[in-house]
Amino acid sequence: MAQNKLSIAIVGAGMGGLAAAATLLRAGFKVSVYEQAAKFGRIGAGIQMMPNSMKVLRGIGIEDRLKKTAFAPYSHLNRVWDTGEVTRELPMPESLYNAPYFCMHRADLHDALLSAVPRDIIHLGKKLVGLEQEAGPATLSFEDGSKAVADAVVGADGVHSIVRDIIVGPDAPIHRGRIAYRAVFDASRIGRDIGNSRTKWWGIDRHIVIYYTNKQKSEIYFVTSVPEPADWLTKESWSAKGDVRELRAAYEGFHADVADVLNACPDCHKWAILEREPLPVWSNGRVVLLGDAAHPMTPYMAQGAATSIEDAAVLARCLSEVQGDDIEGAFRRYEKHRKPRTSLVQAISSANTWMKEAGGDTSWLYGYDAWTAPLDAPAANPREAWAALPKAS
């Protein structure tokens, strides 16, 4: 078929970029991935893969690999910060949304995605500095002086997307005065089991999410959200070191289960939580955005990587069905289907109200299947979902 001859360059080899490579290869395209980092490292952070993204990972053949090592929480558990009262619990058996719910180390997910992609199509040390397109193929220019040509380009280069800046223009991040601490460490430091759920502890103006990152429960992860002046940091950075004493002080008075985790934590990282408004468009000609480059969001719903993985499946489907050389039409179809859903998740995540209280439909989020969802209908019903959106206090 004509589309099988198309060459696609993916900028960025994170979760979204590798998922896009895997889905596009599965659809028969010629794919090359360009990553600015010189090597892949084990960044110390956990990640949650909900049923909606696990369905995509199942389709590209890595579900069984993840199942062997990942922690499968019994439930989403929401508790009051000091008393421990349960405000909502959503058990997550695989039968609920026809896919499992896993928590894991980000590096384990990244390694699994790498296993689904031939290593010879991934080019490291390729920082994009220019992107030009005319009537035909696009030309990518890299900092090392090299160039590449492709029929289409996917910008999966994250919140600091160079592709986005080139095709849409620079946009200023929004700082709402919140920062996050995170840490991954040996669970034996706590001295006891913390339970079988992923637990979110809701404070008055802050929260903390805690879970294991592997089946053996030998490693634990937490991530927080704490109010702090906007002048602390103006750049999203996952490498800035935090002061664990400040972290413990920020959660003074929280339940003993939280205190035990924080007291056992040897060190932590700290970064500013920055947001962006939904973009007006996701594509320009034969260049399209995916994942955080298109719809960066706060981590409060654990849907940043998940929605980028969904994007990958839908983009591959749209390109597979393209008639003739209508790549631009395929990109518009992809955006029209995906944008209502991702914009809604951005908004709910920003409000930080997801599953805070009992009740409310979760099937529109976790029940979505990017492989089978009708491409010519929006991926979420904004009217119904907005009506059900709790208002932030």
N, C-alpha and C positions, 0 to 999 in steps of 0.2 A: 504494500500500500504506500501511497505517496508520503504519508506522515512518517513512515519508518525511515525515510531518507533524511529527515530533518536532523540537524545537529543542534543541540541545546547546551549552552554554557550556564552553569550554576555558580554564582558568586557566593561563597560561604559554605563551610562544611560543618555547620552546627547541626542540631537536631532536624531543623526544617530543611536545610540544604541536603543532608544525607537522605532524609525521607523522600525528598523530591527526586534525587538521583535514583533511588530504589524503585519508586513508582514509575518514573519515566523509562527506565531500563526495562521494567516489567512490561511496559506498553510497546516496547520495540524501538525506542529512539536511540540515537547516538548521543551520549552524554559525556561532558567533561565538567569537573568540579575544580574551582579555583579558590584556594583558602590562603589568607594573608599570613597566618601563623606558620612558623617554620616546623613545628611539630605539635602533636596533640598531647595535652597534659591532663592529669587527673585533678580537676578542679574540685575542691572540697564542698560539695553541695548535694543535697538530696533532690529527688524529683518524683512527682506522682504521675502515673499514667492511668487515666480513667478509662472506663469502657469505650467511650467515643474514640479515643486515640488508639486503644488496644486493638480495635477492629481493623484499623489501618495496618498496624504492626503485624497482625495476624496475616493480612493479605500479602505482605512482603516477606513473610516466612520467618519472623524472629520471635513469635510469641512463646514457643516451646523453650527457646534459649533463656528468655527472661523468667519464665515460670520456674526454672531450675534454681535460680538464685535470689529472685526478688522476694520482698516481704509482701504478703497478701493480707492487708488489714481486714479484720472482721467488719469494721464499719467506719463511717465518718462519725466521729463523736464530738459533740459541742458541749463545753462545760463552762460554768461561771467561774471567774478567775479566782475567787477566794473560798467559796463554799464547796466548789466541785459539783454543784447541782447540774444535772444533765438537762440542757435546753432542747436538744434535738439529737437523735441518733438515727442514722440511715445505714442499716446493714447492707453490705455490698456483695452478696453471693454472685457467682458468675451467671447464674440463671436470671438475675434481675434484669440486666440489659444485654444479655447474650455475649458477654465478654468479661474478663476478670478486671480487677482493680489492683494495681501493684504500686508499691513504693520501692525506690532503689537509689543507688548512687548515680549521679548524672553520667559519670564515666562508664558505668556498666551499660547504660542505655546507648551511649555514644559508640561503645565497642560493638554492641549488637547491631546497630545500624551500619557500622563499617563492614561488618561481616556479610551484609547483603549487597555490598557494592564492590566491584573489582578495584583493588588499590591502584592499578595503573591508570585509572581515569581521574584520580585525585592529585592535583598539583599544589604542593605546599609552597609557602614563601611567595605567594602571588598577591600582592596588594594592588587592588584596582586604583588607577589614577585617572583613567579616561574611558569613555564609552561613546562611540559614534555609530550612527545608523543612518542610512539613506533609504533608497527604495528597496534594497535587498538585505543581505546579511549585516550583522552588527560586528564592529571591531572593538575588542577590549584591549586596553593598554595597561601594563603593569609597571610598578615602580622599578623593577629590575631591568626595564627596557624591552621586555618581550611583549608580544602581541598575540592575540587569538581571534579567530573569526568563527562566528556561529550564526545559524539561521534565526535563533531566538535566545534571549538571555533571561534568566531567572535571578532576581536579586534576593538572596536569602542571607544577607549579611548583617542581620540583627538591628538592634536599636540605633546603632551608629551608622546605618546603611549609607554607603557611598553611592550605591545605585539609586537609592531614593533621592539623595541630594541632587544627582545628575538629572533624573527624569521628572521630579516633582519640585525640587528646590529645597534649600535648607529650611528646617522647621525648629522652633525653639521648644525644648522640653518644658513641661509644667511641673513645678515643685510645690506640693501641697503641704510642705512642712513635716514630712514623715521620713524616718530612716529605718533601716532594717539591720538586725544582727543575724548572723547565721553561724552554724558550726556543725561539723561532723566529727565524732570521736568514738573511742572504744566504749561500748556499753557496759563493760565490766567495771568501769570507774563508778557507776551509780550504785552497784552492789545489790540490785534487785530488778525484777522484771517490771516494766512500766505498762504492761497490758498488750492487748492484741488489736487495738484500734489506732487509727490516725486521729489524734486528739487536738482540737483547737480550743484554747482557753481564751475566753472573751473577757477582757477587762473593760474599764470605763472608757478609756481613750487609747487602749493598746491591746494587742493580742500576741499569742505565741502558738505556733503549730509544732507538734512533736510526733516523730514516728521513727521506726526502725527502717534501715535501708537494705536489709538482707534477710533471707529466710532463717538464718541461724540466730538472728537477733543479736549479733555481735557488734553492730555499729548503729549509732543513733544520730539523728539529725533534728535540728530545730531551726526555725526561722521566725522572726518577729516583725512587728511594726510598732514603732514608737514615735510620738511627736518630738520634733527637734527643729530648731530654727533653720530656715532655708539656706542660710549662709554657711552652713557646715560643709556642704559639698554640692557642687553644681554639675557633676558628671557621674553617669552610671558607671560604677567601678566595683567589680567583684573581688578585687585584690586588696582593698584598703583594710588594714588591721584595725580591729576594735579593742576596746579596753574591757576585759571580762568583769572587772570590778564595777564599771559604769553599767554594764549590762545587768548584773545582779541587783544593783541599786534601783534600776528602772523597773524591776519586777518584785521589789520588796513588798511583802504582804500577800503575794500570790500563794496559791495552794501548795502544800508540802510536796506534791508530785512534781510541780514546776520547780520549786526550790531545789529539790534533789538533783534534777537534771542540770540546772544552772550551776550549782555548787560543784558538780562533777566535771563541768566543762573546763578544759585546760586553757583554751584561747578561742578567739572568734574573729570573724570579719564583719565589716560594717559598711553599708553603702546607702546612698540617697535613693529613695523611691521616686522616680521621675515618670511622668506620664505625657502622652501626646493625644491630641484630638484625632478622631478618624480622618484619614486622608480623603481628599475629594476624588482622586482616581488612583488606581493601583498600577496602571500600565501606560506606556507611551510607545506607540508603534509595536515593535517586536520585543520590547523589554517589559517585564512584569515583576511585581513584588510579591513576596511570600513571607508568612510568619511575622516575626517582630519588625521586619523592615516595612511591612504593610500595616500592621495593627499591634504595636507594642502595648502591653497592659500590665497592670500591677499583678503581683503574684498571689493575690488573695483568693482566687478561685482555682489556682493550680491549672490554668488553662493556656498559659503562654506557649509552651512547647506542644501541648495537645492540639491547639488550634492550628499551629504551623504544620503539624503532621497531617491533620485533616486537609489543610490547603493542598498538600502534596498529592493526595489521592484525587481530589477534585480537579486539580490542574492537569494531571495526567489523563483523566477521563475526557476533559474538554479538548485537549490537544489530539487525543486519539480519534475523536469524532469530527475533527475539523475537515471541512470539505475543500479540496484543492489546497491552496496556500493561504487560507484565511486564518493565519496565526493570530492576527489582531482581533478577529471575531471570537476566536476561542478564548483569548484573554479577557475580553469584555464579558463573555458568558460566565467564566470563572468568577470574576469580580461580582457580577450581578447576583450569583448564587451565594457567595461566601460573605460579602460585605455586611448584609443585615445581621448575620449571626455573630460575626466577630465584633461589630460595633456594639451590639447588645452586651456581649460578654465584657468588652472594655468598660462599658458603663456600670454594669452590676459589680464588676470587680473593683472599680474605683470607689463605688459607694460602700464596699466591704460589708454587705448585708447578706451574702449568700449563705443560706441554711442557718442563719443565726437563731431564728425562732422555729418552732414546730410548724409543720404544714408547708405548702408550696410545692409546685410541680418541678421535678428534677428530670423528667423523661425527655424534655426537649433538648437538654444539654447532654446527658449521658446516654440517651437512647439513639442519638444520631449516628447514622452509618454513612460515611463519606463515599463508600463504594457503591451504594445503592440509592442514595438520596436523589430525587428528581432534579436534574441539572437546570431545568427551566423554571424552577420555583425557588424562592428564597429559602435558605437553610434554617431559618428560624422565623417564627411569626412574631414580628416586633410588637404588634398590637396586644396580643395575648400575654406575651412575656413582660412587656412594660407595665401592663395592668397589674401583674402579679409581683412587680418589683417592690420590695419593701423600701421605705424611705429611710435614709441614714438619720440617725438621731443626732 
